[in-house]
Amino acid sequence: MPLAVDRRLGTVSPRRLPVRTAPCCALTSCNVQSAILTPLSGLCWGEVMSELHSRPLSIQSVYGLYRDGKLHVNRRYQRKLVWTLVEKQKLIDSILNKYPIPAILLAERPDSSGSYEIIDGLQRLHAILSFIETSFSTNDDRVFDIEHFPTAKAAAEEGIFVASDETRKLTPREVSGILDYELALSTMRGASEAEINEVFDRINTYGHRLSDQERRQAGVQNEFSTLVRQIACTLRGDETTEIVPLRKMPSISIDLPKAKHGYQVQADQVFWVEHGILRASELRDSEDEQCIADIIACIATGELISRSKDSLDEIYTEGSAQQKRVATALSVYGARELADEFKYCVDQITAVCATDGDTKLRQLLFEVTNTNGFPSVFAAILLAFHEIIFLDKKVITNSSGLKKAMRGIARRISSGQKATSPAQRRANIDTVKGLASPHFVSSDKPISVYANHTTADIDAKIRRSEIEAADYELKQGLLTLGPNRTRDASIINKILKTICAIANNGPGRSGHIFIGVADKQADVDRIKTLDGVDGRAVGTRHVVGVTREAAALNISIEQYLEIWKNEIEESQLSAPLKHSVLSSIQYNSYYGLGVIIITIHAQKELSYFEEKIYWRKVDSTCSATKPADIAAIAQRF
């Protein structure tokens, strides 16, 4: 690690971390220091691999790490940003009054880049740093004055964040007091992944900081928990890489309807809340993951489990008979296949809701309006759809009839405490199947499910494009937005250059181009005027679709897709890249709007277009003309 960072984080005598080889007794406190430093009765001390370094660090220095991209969040075990405004304001008030606040625990990342993972203190750190960037005010309605902190002022001037225009601000003395305030900071060095998991588990297991499902997901890292997290992220629309810079967390955190923290995932746009399956507060507490875990355990093992806290706890308990059983069943079934099937069933359910006029699932299932979530009813419906589609090998033949059959179905499904047993769950599933099956027919043709993009996949990747812009490109379509709707002569050329540029991101990175998605409000407004299409909001983007363009050209959607395929086929893209793209280009009907997805798989060698090298600079496609740029891109391979 660079010496400069060593000085900032301290080089005090290290304290050794224990390695648990036998069950430990309950901790008397979930405070970080007692959780990881105090010898515990019943705890065996194994081979020491990590060290703990502790030293206070000023908020000003922490902000420097934050702006330099040195603070990261590992989504394997960290939850979303969940603090309320009142909680944030209380923390800032404590700092202004020079009261002590709990310690922050980091783990040094193994890449020797001077970067750190946040093990404990995510909510506190983000509250402090976002206050400096004026995202909220104190409890007496005053904001941080960036005029007295050049680093933050420079970031605002670069457009990294938008400073509040609130006129009531902290005094220079108060600003200085915040910047000089020293956080109690401890850093784990040389820690293994197992040790980090162990420490995080200890911090949270014996307190009440996490919901039941957050505790389960954080405590065990295996194929089952990974699958639950991946499906949940897709359906919520907060897919990212595993390690995320702290500054990107607002982009993947959920803004509740009344909170308005400025987070980019709007709860009422997320599948679970949009359809009323969960309340927004339940989504924040990861009850979506609890529902997913229950369903995939049933599908993987082929047997219904009791819908209870104890059943899920046992599945997540390392070494338990149920954990081993589910793990074995999942390895045989295939995690990727199960994920594809789950998302396909969600797609089919939402497609039925959209038939003959958009209806939310709550409105369809319940005759009497209420605001309670219905995860148990949803589980019965999804499991019924899964059995019909994948076990009985049937496809929907009459969406309108199926929608009518499902109307008011909740009155026939038992819920509550009496409906948690496997026997009652089976009765509920059979009820749904009995009403739904007449609107399905047997099919010998393979269902296009696996490795295809579902509606949920598209939503998740469009949201992800806001964070990982270099790997994504969005285009509204092939035609100009002028009155004559002529083909844009330059658009195909731009797309081909972008395909090449994304391919040159490196051998371990793939990317996507979406045709039928607008990222400018002016385009959305123009398309509404020209084509009468409102589009569908996904984060800050709008899906406007391509069926409107096919209609304007007076051709079928199949012919429209062929235009894109032919242009790629006849292009001067590198042969391996061209063949890879053509083999995976897809069309998704996406609520009747239609979206084309061009997938750029990770390449093993440098790619060219018209014998030139292109590369991505954030969300822009650039031609590599300087020898130094060409050499740098080539070194990626």
KAHU-V872647 format. One record per residue. N is the residue number from 1. PSI is psi in whole degrees, -180 to 180 (NA if undefined). D_LAST is the distance of its C-alpha to the last C-alpha in Angstrom with 1 decimal. Layout:
BEGIN
n=N psi=PSI d_last=D_LAST
n=N psi=PSI d_last=D_LAST
END
This chain:
BEGIN
n=1 psi=140 d_last=25.8
n=2 psi=143 d_last=26.7
n=3 psi=-37 d_last=30.4
n=4 psi=-40 d_last=31.2
n=5 psi=-33 d_last=30.4
n=6 psi=-45 d_last=32.3
n=7 psi=-37 d_last=35.3
n=8 psi=-37 d_last=35.1
n=9 psi=-9 d_last=34.8
n=10 psi=151 d_last=37.2
n=11 psi=40 d_last=37.4
n=12 psi=167 d_last=40.7
n=13 psi=129 d_last=41.5
n=14 psi=150 d_last=39.3
n=15 psi=141 d_last=41.0
n=16 psi=143 d_last=39.9
n=17 psi=138 d_last=38.7
n=18 psi=151 d_last=40.4
n=19 psi=120 d_last=38.6
n=20 psi=123 d_last=40.7
n=21 psi=-1 d_last=41.7
n=22 psi=158 d_last=44.8
n=23 psi=139 d_last=46.0
n=24 psi=162 d_last=47.0
n=25 psi=169 d_last=49.9
n=26 psi=139 d_last=49.8
n=27 psi=143 d_last=48.7
n=28 psi=-16 d_last=51.6
n=29 psi=148 d_last=49.3
n=30 psi=15 d_last=45.8
n=31 psi=140 d_last=45.4
n=32 psi=-48 d_last=42.1
n=33 psi=-45 d_last=43.9
n=34 psi=-30 d_last=46.3
n=35 psi=-35 d_last=43.7
n=36 psi=-8 d_last=41.4
n=37 psi=-31 d_last=43.7
n=38 psi=124 d_last=47.1
n=39 psi=135 d_last=47.8
n=40 psi=143 d_last=48.9
n=41 psi=139 d_last=51.5
n=42 psi=1 d_last=50.2
n=43 psi=123 d_last=46.7
n=44 psi=142 d_last=45.5
n=45 psi=116 d_last=43.3
n=46 psi=-159 d_last=40.5
n=47 psi=127 d_last=37.9
n=48 psi=127 d_last=36.9
n=49 psi=-19 d_last=33.2
n=50 psi=162 d_last=33.3
n=51 psi=152 d_last=35.3
n=52 psi=124 d_last=36.8
n=53 psi=131 d_last=37.2
n=54 psi=137 d_last=39.5
n=55 psi=141 d_last=40.5
n=56 psi=148 d_last=41.6
n=57 psi=133 d_last=39.2
n=58 psi=153 d_last=40.5
n=59 psi=-35 d_last=39.5
n=60 psi=-42 d_last=38.5
n=61 psi=-39 d_last=35.9
n=62 psi=-39 d_last=34.7
n=63 psi=-37 d_last=34.3
n=64 psi=-43 d_last=32.1
n=65 psi=-43 d_last=29.8
n=66 psi=-49 d_last=29.8
n=67 psi=-26 d_last=29.1
n=68 psi=2 d_last=26.2
n=69 psi=30 d_last=24.6
n=70 psi=-9 d_last=25.3
n=71 psi=125 d_last=27.4
n=72 psi=159 d_last=25.9
n=73 psi=129 d_last=27.5
n=74 psi=114 d_last=26.5
n=75 psi=-3 d_last=27.6
n=76 psi=-34 d_last=28.2
n=77 psi=-12 d_last=31.5
n=78 psi=142 d_last=32.1
n=79 psi=-174 d_last=34.3
n=80 psi=175 d_last=34.4
n=81 psi=122 d_last=36.3
n=82 psi=-6 d_last=39.9
n=83 psi=145 d_last=42.3
n=84 psi=167 d_last=45.1
n=85 psi=-40 d_last=46.2
n=86 psi=-42 d_last=49.2
n=87 psi=-42 d_last=47.1
n=88 psi=-44 d_last=44.9
n=89 psi=-37 d_last=48.0
n=90 psi=-39 d_last=49.6
n=91 psi=-46 d_last=46.7
n=92 psi=-38 d_last=46.8
n=93 psi=-39 d_last=50.6
n=94 psi=-42 d_last=50.3
n=95 psi=-43 d_last=48.0
n=96 psi=-32 d_last=50.5
n=97 psi=6 d_last=53.3
n=98 psi=32 d_last=51.4
n=99 psi=152 d_last=51.7
n=100 psi=147 d_last=49.3
n=101 psi=160 d_last=46.6
n=102 psi=155 d_last=44.7
n=103 psi=156 d_last=42.0
n=104 psi=134 d_last=38.2
n=105 psi=126 d_last=36.0
n=106 psi=162 d_last=32.3
n=107 psi=129 d_last=29.8
n=108 psi=129 d_last=27.4
n=109 psi=149 d_last=23.8
n=110 psi=-4 d_last=22.0
n=111 psi=5 d_last=19.1
n=112 psi=31 d_last=21.5
n=113 psi=7 d_last=21.0
n=114 psi=26 d_last=24.6
n=115 psi=158 d_last=24.3
n=116 psi=145 d_last=26.8
n=117 psi=140 d_last=27.5
n=118 psi=115 d_last=31.0
n=119 psi=-44 d_last=33.1
n=120 psi=130 d_last=36.5
n=121 psi=14 d_last=37.5
n=122 psi=-49 d_last=35.2
n=123 psi=-40 d_last=38.1
n=124 psi=-47 d_last=39.8
n=125 psi=-47 d_last=36.8
n=126 psi=-39 d_last=36.0
n=127 psi=-45 d_last=39.7
n=128 psi=-49 d_last=40.0
n=129 psi=-36 d_last=36.9
n=130 psi=-28 d_last=37.7
n=131 psi=-42 d_last=41.3
n=132 psi=-34 d_last=40.1
n=133 psi=21 d_last=38.3
n=134 psi=32 d_last=41.7
n=135 psi=-14 d_last=40.8
n=136 psi=165 d_last=44.2
n=137 psi=170 d_last=47.4
n=138 psi=175 d_last=49.7
n=139 psi=-9 d_last=52.6
n=140 psi=25 d_last=54.8
n=141 psi=44 d_last=52.4
n=142 psi=147 d_last=50.9
n=143 psi=164 d_last=47.3
n=144 psi=140 d_last=45.3
n=145 psi=102 d_last=45.8
n=146 psi=-12 d_last=42.5
n=147 psi=-23 d_last=44.5
n=148 psi=13 d_last=45.1
n=149 psi=93 d_last=41.5
n=150 psi=-36 d_last=39.4
n=151 psi=-47 d_last=36.0
n=152 psi=-38 d_last=36.7
n=153 psi=-42 d_last=38.5
n=154 psi=-39 d_last=35.4
n=155 psi=-40 d_last=33.2
n=156 psi=-41 d_last=35.9
n=157 psi=-27 d_last=36.1
n=158 psi=-3 d_last=32.3
n=159 psi=12 d_last=32.9
n=160 psi=-37 d_last=31.1
n=161 psi=160 d_last=34.3
n=162 psi=118 d_last=37.6
n=163 psi=143 d_last=40.5
n=164 psi=147 d_last=43.7
n=165 psi=13 d_last=46.6
n=166 psi=131 d_last=49.1
n=167 psi=-24 d_last=51.7
n=168 psi=118 d_last=52.8
n=169 psi=163 d_last=50.5
n=170 psi=154 d_last=50.5
n=171 psi=159 d_last=52.4
n=172 psi=-38 d_last=50.6
n=173 psi=-41 d_last=52.0
n=174 psi=-40 d_last=50.5
n=175 psi=-47 d_last=47.1
n=176 psi=-39 d_last=47.2
n=177 psi=-39 d_last=48.5
n=178 psi=-47 d_last=45.5
n=179 psi=-33 d_last=42.9
n=180 psi=-12 d_last=44.7
n=181 psi=131 d_last=45.1
n=182 psi=123 d_last=43.5
n=183 psi=139 d_last=41.7
n=184 psi=112 d_last=42.1
n=185 psi=129 d_last=38.5
n=186 psi=141 d_last=37.4
n=187 psi=124 d_last=33.9
n=188 psi=129 d_last=32.8
n=189 psi=135 d_last=30.7
n=190 psi=21 d_last=28.8
n=191 psi=140 d_last=29.9
n=192 psi=166 d_last=28.4
n=193 psi=-39 d_last=27.7
n=194 psi=-40 d_last=31.1
n=195 psi=-41 d_last=32.9
n=196 psi=-44 d_last=31.7
n=197 psi=-42 d_last=32.8
n=198 psi=-46 d_last=36.0
n=199 psi=-46 d_last=36.8
n=200 psi=-41 d_last=36.0
n=201 psi=-43 d_last=38.2
n=202 psi=-40 d_last=41.0
n=203 psi=-39 d_last=41.0
n=204 psi=-23 d_last=41.4
n=205 psi=-38 d_last=43.1
n=206 psi=5 d_last=46.5
n=207 psi=-163 d_last=46.6
n=208 psi=32 d_last=46.9
n=209 psi=-33 d_last=43.8
n=210 psi=153 d_last=41.9
n=211 psi=169 d_last=43.2
n=212 psi=-46 d_last=43.6
n=213 psi=-36 d_last=40.4
n=214 psi=-40 d_last=38.3
n=215 psi=-43 d_last=39.7
n=216 psi=-49 d_last=38.9
n=217 psi=-36 d_last=35.3
n=218 psi=-29 d_last=34.7
n=219 psi=-25 d_last=36.5
n=220 psi=134 d_last=34.6
n=221 psi=102 d_last=30.9
n=222 psi=-174 d_last=30.6
n=223 psi=-36 d_last=29.7
n=224 psi=-51 d_last=32.8
n=225 psi=-35 d_last=32.5
n=226 psi=-43 d_last=28.8
n=227 psi=-44 d_last=30.0
n=228 psi=-47 d_last=32.8
n=229 psi=-41 d_last=30.7
n=230 psi=-45 d_last=28.2
n=231 psi=-43 d_last=31.0
n=232 psi=-44 d_last=32.9
n=233 psi=-40 d_last=30.0
n=234 psi=-47 d_last=29.6
n=235 psi=-30 d_last=33.4
n=236 psi=-26 d_last=33.8
n=237 psi=27 d_last=30.9
n=238 psi=39 d_last=29.2
n=239 psi=136 d_last=25.9
n=240 psi=180 d_last=23.2
n=241 psi=169 d_last=20.5
n=242 psi=-41 d_last=22.3
n=243 psi=124 d_last=22.2
n=244 psi=132 d_last=23.7
n=245 psi=142 d_last=24.7
n=246 psi=-37 d_last=28.5
n=247 psi=-16 d_last=28.9
n=248 psi=-8 d_last=27.4
n=249 psi=-37 d_last=30.0
n=250 psi=-27 d_last=32.6
n=251 psi=-21 d_last=30.3
n=252 psi=16 d_last=30.3
n=253 psi=159 d_last=33.9
n=254 psi=126 d_last=37.0
n=255 psi=116 d_last=39.7
n=256 psi=155 d_last=43.1
n=257 psi=-38 d_last=45.5
n=258 psi=-3 d_last=47.8
n=259 psi=-51 d_last=45.4
n=260 psi=57 d_last=43.4
n=261 psi=-10 d_last=41.0
n=262 psi=8 d_last=38.6
n=263 psi=152 d_last=36.1
n=264 psi=-18 d_last=34.2
n=265 psi=107 d_last=34.9
n=266 psi=122 d_last=38.5
n=267 psi=-40 d_last=40.3
n=268 psi=-5 d_last=42.5
n=269 psi=-7 d_last=39.5
n=270 psi=137 d_last=38.1
n=271 psi=-50 d_last=39.1
n=272 psi=-42 d_last=41.1
n=273 psi=-39 d_last=43.2
n=274 psi=-40 d_last=43.3
n=275 psi=4 d_last=45.0
n=276 psi=7 d_last=47.1
n=277 psi=-38 d_last=45.9
n=278 psi=153 d_last=45.4
n=279 psi=159 d_last=46.7
n=280 psi=-40 d_last=44.3
n=281 psi=-33 d_last=45.3
n=282 psi=-35 d_last=44.5
n=283 psi=-43 d_last=41.0
n=284 psi=-35 d_last=40.5
n=285 psi=14 d_last=41.7
n=286 psi=30 d_last=39.1
n=287 psi=-16 d_last=41.8
n=288 psi=-41 d_last=39.5
n=289 psi=-34 d_last=37.4
n=290 psi=-42 d_last=40.7
n=291 psi=-43 d_last=41.6
n=292 psi=-44 d_last=38.2
n=293 psi=-43 d_last=38.5
n=294 psi=-46 d_last=42.0
n=295 psi=-46 d_last=41.1
n=296 psi=-26 d_last=38.0
n=297 psi=-40 d_last=40.0
n=298 psi=-44 d_last=42.7
n=299 psi=-47 d_last=40.4
n=300 psi=-44 d_last=38.4
n=301 psi=-17 d_last=41.5
n=302 psi=11 d_last=43.7
n=303 psi=142 d_last=46.4
n=304 psi=134 d_last=47.5
n=305 psi=162 d_last=47.5
n=306 psi=133 d_last=50.0
n=307 psi=87 d_last=48.8
n=308 psi=162 d_last=49.4
n=309 psi=-43 d_last=48.0
n=310 psi=-39 d_last=48.8
n=311 psi=-45 d_last=47.0
n=312 psi=-38 d_last=43.7
n=313 psi=-42 d_last=44.2
n=314 psi=-38 d_last=44.6
n=315 psi=-32 d_last=41.4
n=316 psi=-5 d_last=39.5
n=317 psi=115 d_last=41.4
n=318 psi=126 d_last=39.2
n=319 psi=-5 d_last=41.0
n=320 psi=159 d_last=43.6
n=321 psi=-39 d_last=44.7
n=322 psi=-37 d_last=43.7
n=323 psi=-44 d_last=40.2
n=324 psi=-39 d_last=39.7
n=325 psi=-46 d_last=41.2
n=326 psi=-41 d_last=39.0
n=327 psi=-43 d_last=35.8
n=328 psi=-45 d_last=36.8
n=329 psi=-40 d_last=37.7
n=330 psi=-38 d_last=34.5
n=331 psi=-33 d_last=32.4
n=332 psi=-43 d_last=34.4
n=333 psi=-44 d_last=34.5
n=334 psi=115 d_last=30.8
n=335 psi=-41 d_last=29.7
n=336 psi=-40 d_last=27.5
n=337 psi=-41 d_last=30.4
n=338 psi=-40 d_last=32.9
n=339 psi=-45 d_last=31.0
n=340 psi=-41 d_last=30.8
n=341 psi=-41 d_last=34.5
n=342 psi=-51 d_last=35.5
n=343 psi=-34 d_last=33.9
n=344 psi=-41 d_last=35.4
n=345 psi=-40 d_last=38.8
n=346 psi=-43 d_last=38.5
n=347 psi=-45 d_last=37.6
n=348 psi=-39 d_last=40.7
n=349 psi=-45 d_last=42.9
n=350 psi=-31 d_last=41.9
n=351 psi=-40 d_last=42.3
n=352 psi=-43 d_last=45.9
n=353 psi=-33 d_last=46.5
n=354 psi=-7 d_last=45.5
n=355 psi=136 d_last=47.7
n=356 psi=43 d_last=50.9
n=357 psi=133 d_last=50.0
n=358 psi=125 d_last=47.7
n=359 psi=134 d_last=49.2
n=360 psi=151 d_last=47.7
n=361 psi=-40 d_last=47.8
n=362 psi=-45 d_last=50.4
n=363 psi=-33 d_last=52.7
n=364 psi=-40 d_last=52.4
n=365 psi=-30 d_last=53.1
n=366 psi=133 d_last=55.7
n=367 psi=-32 d_last=59.1
n=368 psi=127 d_last=60.0
n=369 psi=134 d_last=57.8
n=370 psi=171 d_last=56.5
n=371 psi=7 d_last=53.6
n=372 psi=148 d_last=52.8
n=373 psi=163 d_last=49.5
n=374 psi=55 d_last=49.6
n=375 psi=-33 d_last=46.6
n=376 psi=-39 d_last=48.9
n=377 psi=-42 d_last=49.9
n=378 psi=-42 d_last=46.4
n=379 psi=-42 d_last=45.3
n=380 psi=-41 d_last=48.2
n=381 psi=-45 d_last=47.2
n=382 psi=-43 d_last=43.5
n=383 psi=-36 d_last=44.4
n=384 psi=-46 d_last=46.9
n=385 psi=-41 d_last=44.5
n=386 psi=-43 d_last=42.0
n=387 psi=-43 d_last=44.7
n=388 psi=-45 d_last=46.0
n=389 psi=-46 d_last=42.6
n=390 psi=-25 d_last=40.8
n=391 psi=-45 d_last=43.8
n=392 psi=-10 d_last=46.3
n=393 psi=58 d_last=43.7
n=394 psi=159 d_last=45.2
n=395 psi=155 d_last=44.1
n=396 psi=130 d_last=45.9
n=397 psi=-19 d_last=48.4
n=398 psi=87 d_last=50.5
n=399 psi=-39 d_last=48.7
n=400 psi=-45 d_last=51.9
n=401 psi=-38 d_last=54.0
n=402 psi=-39 d_last=51.5
n=403 psi=-41 d_last=51.5
n=404 psi=-38 d_last=55.3
n=405 psi=-31 d_last=55.4
n=406 psi=-12 d_last=53.2
n=407 psi=125 d_last=55.3
n=408 psi=17 d_last=57.1
n=409 psi=-20 d_last=55.7
n=410 psi=-30 d_last=55.4
n=411 psi=-19 d_last=59.2
n=412 psi=-6 d_last=58.8
n=413 psi=124 d_last=56.1
n=414 psi=141 d_last=57.3
n=415 psi=178 d_last=55.4
n=416 psi=-166 d_last=56.0
n=417 psi=-31 d_last=56.8
n=418 psi=-9 d_last=58.6
n=419 psi=25 d_last=55.6
n=420 psi=-15 d_last=53.2
n=421 psi=153 d_last=54.2
n=422 psi=-37 d_last=52.4
n=423 psi=-44 d_last=55.6
n=424 psi=-34 d_last=56.0
n=425 psi=-40 d_last=52.3
n=426 psi=-41 d_last=52.8
n=427 psi=-40 d_last=55.9
n=428 psi=-45 d_last=54.0
n=429 psi=-43 d_last=51.1
n=430 psi=-33 d_last=53.7
n=431 psi=-47 d_last=55.6
n=432 psi=-44 d_last=52.5
n=433 psi=-38 d_last=51.8
n=434 psi=-37 d_last=55.4
n=435 psi=-32 d_last=55.4
n=436 psi=-35 d_last=51.9
n=437 psi=-37 d_last=51.9
n=438 psi=-16 d_last=54.3
n=439 psi=13 d_last=51.8
n=440 psi=156 d_last=49.1
n=441 psi=152 d_last=49.2
n=442 psi=146 d_last=47.8
n=443 psi=131 d_last=44.9
n=444 psi=-17 d_last=43.6
n=445 psi=140 d_last=40.4
n=446 psi=138 d_last=37.3
n=447 psi=133 d_last=36.7
n=448 psi=85 d_last=33.4
n=449 psi=-52 d_last=32.4
n=450 psi=132 d_last=29.3
n=451 psi=11 d_last=25.9
n=452 psi=159 d_last=27.7
n=453 psi=121 d_last=27.9
n=454 psi=173 d_last=31.3
n=455 psi=-42 d_last=33.1
n=456 psi=-40 d_last=32.2
n=457 psi=-44 d_last=28.4
n=458 psi=-47 d_last=28.7
n=459 psi=-46 d_last=30.7
n=460 psi=-41 d_last=28.3
n=461 psi=-33 d_last=25.2
n=462 psi=-42 d_last=27.2
n=463 psi=-39 d_last=28.2
n=464 psi=-28 d_last=24.7
n=465 psi=-24 d_last=23.6
n=466 psi=-25 d_last=25.9
n=467 psi=-44 d_last=23.9
n=468 psi=64 d_last=20.2
n=469 psi=-29 d_last=20.8
n=470 psi=-23 d_last=17.2
n=471 psi=1 d_last=16.7
n=472 psi=152 d_last=20.1
n=473 psi=138 d_last=22.4
n=474 psi=132 d_last=26.1
n=475 psi=140 d_last=28.3
n=476 psi=-26 d_last=32.1
n=477 psi=-165 d_last=32.3
n=478 psi=-23 d_last=32.7
n=479 psi=153 d_last=36.1
n=480 psi=163 d_last=37.3
n=481 psi=25 d_last=39.5
n=482 psi=176 d_last=42.3
n=483 psi=-24 d_last=45.7
n=484 psi=-9 d_last=44.8
n=485 psi=50 d_last=41.6
n=486 psi=161 d_last=39.9
n=487 psi=136 d_last=36.3
n=488 psi=112 d_last=34.1
n=489 psi=-24 d_last=32.8
n=490 psi=-15 d_last=29.8
n=491 psi=-42 d_last=28.6
n=492 psi=-42 d_last=26.8
n=493 psi=-41 d_last=25.0
n=494 psi=-41 d_last=23.9
n=495 psi=-43 d_last=22.7
n=496 psi=-41 d_last=20.6
n=497 psi=-39 d_last=18.9
n=498 psi=-37 d_last=18.3
n=499 psi=-47 d_last=16.8
n=500 psi=-44 d_last=14.3
n=501 psi=-44 d_last=13.7
n=502 psi=-38 d_last=13.5
n=503 psi=-28 d_last=10.9
n=504 psi=9 d_last=8.7
n=505 psi=-24 d_last=9.4
n=506 psi=161 d_last=6.4
n=507 psi=-21 d_last=6.1
n=508 psi=9 d_last=9.4
n=509 psi=133 d_last=11.3
n=510 psi=174 d_last=13.8
n=511 psi=175 d_last=16.4
n=512 psi=147 d_last=19.9
n=513 psi=129 d_last=22.2
n=514 psi=123 d_last=25.9
n=515 psi=123 d_last=28.5
n=516 psi=18 d_last=31.9
n=517 psi=127 d_last=31.2
n=518 psi=138 d_last=32.6
n=519 psi=9 d_last=31.6
n=520 psi=132 d_last=34.5
n=521 psi=-33 d_last=38.1
n=522 psi=-39 d_last=39.4
n=523 psi=-40 d_last=37.6
n=524 psi=-45 d_last=39.0
n=525 psi=-41 d_last=42.5
n=526 psi=-41 d_last=42.3
n=527 psi=-37 d_last=41.1
n=528 psi=-40 d_last=44.0
n=529 psi=-44 d_last=46.4
n=530 psi=-44 d_last=45.1
n=531 psi=-6 d_last=44.4
n=532 psi=27 d_last=46.3
n=533 psi=122 d_last=43.2
n=534 psi=-31 d_last=43.1
n=535 psi=175 d_last=39.6
n=536 psi=123 d_last=38.5
n=537 psi=132 d_last=37.3
n=538 psi=100 d_last=34.2
n=539 psi=-127 d_last=33.7
n=540 psi=2 d_last=33.8
n=541 psi=168 d_last=32.7
n=542 psi=126 d_last=35.0
n=543 psi=114 d_last=34.5
n=544 psi=-13 d_last=36.6
n=545 psi=172 d_last=35.5
n=546 psi=-7 d_last=35.4
n=547 psi=-30 d_last=38.6
n=548 psi=-35 d_last=40.5
n=549 psi=-39 d_last=38.6
n=550 psi=-40 d_last=39.3
n=551 psi=-40 d_last=42.9
n=552 psi=-33 d_last=43.0
n=553 psi=-7 d_last=41.7
n=554 psi=43 d_last=44.3
n=555 psi=166 d_last=41.8
n=556 psi=165 d_last=40.7
n=557 psi=-30 d_last=37.6
n=558 psi=-42 d_last=36.4
n=559 psi=-36 d_last=36.9
n=560 psi=-43 d_last=35.1
n=561 psi=-36 d_last=32.0
n=562 psi=-31 d_last=32.2
n=563 psi=-48 d_last=32.0
n=564 psi=-44 d_last=28.5
n=565 psi=-43 d_last=27.4
n=566 psi=-40 d_last=28.9
n=567 psi=-39 d_last=27.2
n=568 psi=-43 d_last=23.8
n=569 psi=-40 d_last=24.8
n=570 psi=2 d_last=26.1
n=571 psi=171 d_last=23.3
n=572 psi=37 d_last=20.9
n=573 psi=153 d_last=17.7
n=574 psi=139 d_last=15.2
n=575 psi=-48 d_last=16.9
n=576 psi=-40 d_last=14.7
n=577 psi=-45 d_last=14.4
n=578 psi=-48 d_last=18.1
n=579 psi=-38 d_last=19.2
n=580 psi=-44 d_last=17.4
n=581 psi=-45 d_last=19.1
n=582 psi=-31 d_last=22.4
n=583 psi=-12 d_last=22.6
n=584 psi=5 d_last=22.5
n=585 psi=133 d_last=24.4
n=586 psi=158 d_last=27.4
n=587 psi=135 d_last=30.7
n=588 psi=132 d_last=32.6
n=589 psi=-26 d_last=36.2
n=590 psi=82 d_last=35.8
n=591 psi=30 d_last=39.5
n=592 psi=-3 d_last=40.4
n=593 psi=-36 d_last=38.3
n=594 psi=121 d_last=35.4
n=595 psi=135 d_last=31.6
n=596 psi=130 d_last=28.8
n=597 psi=117 d_last=25.5
n=598 psi=114 d_last=22.4
n=599 psi=129 d_last=19.6
n=600 psi=101 d_last=15.9
n=601 psi=155 d_last=14.3
n=602 psi=133 d_last=10.7
n=603 psi=156 d_last=8.7
n=604 psi=-8 d_last=6.6
n=605 psi=166 d_last=5.8
n=606 psi=141 d_last=6.8
n=607 psi=153 d_last=10.4
n=608 psi=155 d_last=13.6
n=609 psi=121 d_last=17.2
n=610 psi=41 d_last=20.0
n=611 psi=19 d_last=17.7
n=612 psi=155 d_last=16.6
n=613 psi=132 d_last=13.5
n=614 psi=153 d_last=14.4
n=615 psi=163 d_last=13.4
n=616 psi=128 d_last=15.4
n=617 psi=94 d_last=17.7
n=618 psi=-110 d_last=19.4
n=619 psi=16 d_last=21.2
n=620 psi=147 d_last=21.0
n=621 psi=126 d_last=19.0
n=622 psi=150 d_last=18.5
n=623 psi=131 d_last=17.8
n=624 psi=106 d_last=15.6
n=625 psi=-28 d_last=18.3
n=626 psi=138 d_last=18.1
n=627 psi=-37 d_last=16.2
n=628 psi=-39 d_last=15.2
n=629 psi=-43 d_last=13.7
n=630 psi=-43 d_last=11.8
n=631 psi=-41 d_last=10.4
n=632 psi=-41 d_last=9.6
n=633 psi=-42 d_last=7.7
n=634 psi=-35 d_last=5.8
n=635 psi=-18 d_last=5.2
n=636 psi=-24 d_last=3.8
n=637 psi=NA d_last=0.0
END
